[in-house]
Amino acid sequence: MDSRGRILFIMTSGTIDSRFSPTQDAILTGKKSMVPGYLSKLKLHDDCEYFVACMKDSRELSDSDRAKILSAIEKSRISRVIITHGTYTMAETAAFIKKNLKARGKTIVLTGSMVPVSGFAVSDAPFNLGYAVSSAQKLKPGVYLCMNGKVFRPNEVEKNIKKGRFEAKKK
């Protein structure tokens, strides 16, 4: 398995890849991912490969979409994987991957944003992407969510809509 100097990015859309449409007064899911273009400007030391699994609002993701994501992880020789994902069902997808992943030795990080990566003066997307890259380099193999400067396990996290961030589930 190739684990040195390579990261596989799997894009699924969500807010991170959305854009504001002033004519519709709405944030629309993107048809093409902006993540590769953004990351290319950062001059990362790691080589990045990109795979678009789907371009959907995460509330529209099906288990078929999740199986496509899982298949891309399983087929890749790259051991560090970052999945950009909508925040509404990110933990659900992480749990699906954790439950069904057969390939061992892979570090899988899901991240996203509350504000699109492009078109807004203030967005959490750049920070979350950078934090996900750093975390993928340091974390042991497993499935994680990296949001708001914290690392979470799939079954230990929830989205707090009122605070606009992810938090540990209350016990």
C-alpha positions in Angstrom: 0.0 0.0 0.0 1.4 3.4 -0.9 1.2 5.6 2.2 4.0 8.0 1.7 3.5 11.3 0.0 0.0 10.6 -1.5 -3.5 11.5 -0.5 -6.7 10.4 -2.2 -9.4 13.0 -2.1 -12.9 11.7 -2.7 -15.5 14.5 -3.3 -19.2 14.1 -2.7 -20.2 17.8 -2.8 -22.1 19.3 0.1 -21.7 22.9 1.2 -17.9 22.8 0.7 -18.5 22.6 -3.0 -21.6 24.7 -3.2 -22.0 28.2 -4.6 -24.3 31.2 -3.9 -26.8 32.0 -6.7 -27.9 35.6 -6.3 -30.6 35.1 -8.9 -32.1 32.3 -6.9 -31.1 33.7 -3.5 -29.9 30.2 -2.5 -26.8 28.1 -2.0 -26.7 25.5 -4.8 -24.8 22.2 -4.8 -22.0 22.4 -7.3 -21.8 20.4 -10.5 -18.0 20.3 -10.4 -15.8 20.2 -7.3 -13.8 23.3 -6.4 -11.6 21.4 -4.0 -8.8 20.3 -6.5 -8.4 23.8 -7.8 -8.2 25.2 -4.3 -5.7 22.6 -3.1 -3.5 23.1 -6.1 -2.9 26.7 -5.0 -1.5 25.5 -1.6 1.6 23.8 -3.0 1.2 20.7 -0.7 4.1 18.4 -0.3 1.9 15.4 -0.9 0.7 14.3 -4.3 -3.0 14.4 -4.5 -5.4 12.2 -6.5 -9.0 13.1 -6.9 -12.1 11.1 -7.4 -15.6 12.5 -7.7 -18.0 9.9 -6.2 -21.1 12.1 -6.6 -22.1 15.8 -6.4 -25.1 15.8 -4.0 -26.4 17.5 -1.0 -25.5 15.0 1.7 -29.2 14.6 2.7 -29.7 13.0 -0.7 -26.8 10.5 -0.4 -27.9 6.8 -0.5 -26.2 3.7 0.6 -25.4 3.1 -3.1 -23.5 6.4 -3.1 -21.7 5.3 0.1 -20.9 2.0 -1.5 -19.3 3.9 -4.4 -17.2 5.9 -1.9 -16.2 2.7 -0.1 -15.3 1.0 -3.4 -13.0 3.9 -4.3 -11.2 3.6 -0.9 -10.9 -0.2 -1.3 -9.6 -0.1 -4.8 -7.0 2.6 -4.2 -3.4 1.7 -3.2 -3.3 5.1 -1.3 -3.5 4.7 2.4 -4.5 8.3 3.3 -8.0 9.3 2.2 -9.9 12.5 2.7 -13.6 12.7 1.8 -15.2 16.0 1.3 -18.8 15.7 2.4 -21.9 17.6 3.3 -22.3 18.1 7.0 -25.8 16.7 7.5 -24.9 13.1 7.0 -21.1 13.1 7.3 -21.2 11.0 10.5 -23.6 8.5 8.9 -21.3 8.0 6.0 -18.3 7.7 8.3 -20.1 5.0 10.3 -21.0 3.2 7.0 -17.4 3.2 5.9 -16.1 2.1 9.3 -18.6 -0.8 9.4 -18.0 -2.0 5.9 -14.3 -1.3 5.3 -12.3 -4.4 4.5 -9.0 -2.8 3.7 -6.9 -2.3 6.8 -4.1 0.2 7.3 -6.0 3.2 5.8 -6.5 6.5 7.5 -9.8 8.0 6.3 -10.8 11.5 7.2 -14.2 13.1 6.4 -14.4 16.9 6.3 -16.7 19.6 5.0 -17.8 23.0 5.9 -20.7 25.2 7.0 -19.8 27.8 4.3 -18.7 27.1 0.7 -14.9 27.1 0.0 -15.4 29.8 -2.7 -17.4 33.0 -3.0 -17.6 34.0 0.6 -15.2 36.3 2.6 -15.3 34.0 5.6 -15.5 30.2 5.3 -14.5 27.4 7.5 -13.7 25.3 4.4 -10.0 26.2 4.0 -9.3 25.6 7.7 -11.2 22.3 7.7 -9.4 21.1 4.5 -6.0 22.0 6.0 -6.8 20.4 9.3 -7.9 17.2 7.5 -4.7 17.1 5.5 -2.6 17.5 8.6 -4.7 14.9 10.5 -4.5 12.4 7.7 -0.7 12.6 8.0 -0.7 12.0 11.7 -3.6 9.8 12.7 -3.4 6.0 13.0 -5.4 4.0 10.5 -9.1 4.3 11.1 -12.1 6.4 10.2 -12.4 10.0 11.5 -14.3 13.3 11.1 -12.2 16.4 11.2 -14.3 19.6 11.8 -13.8 22.8 13.7 -10.3 22.0 14.8 -11.2 18.6 16.4 -10.9 15.0 15.5 -14.0 12.8 16.1 -14.9 9.2 15.8 -18.0 8.5 13.7 -20.2 7.3 16.5 -19.1 10.0 18.9 -20.0 13.2 17.0 -23.1 15.3 16.1 -23.7 18.5 14.2 -24.9 21.3 16.4 -26.8 23.5 14.0 -27.4 26.3 16.5 -23.7 26.7 17.2 -22.7 25.9 13.6 -20.1 23.3 14.5 -19.5 19.6 15.2 -19.4 18.5 18.9 -18.9 15.3 20.8 -22.3 13.6 21.4 -23.7 14.2 24.9 -23.9 11.0 26.9 
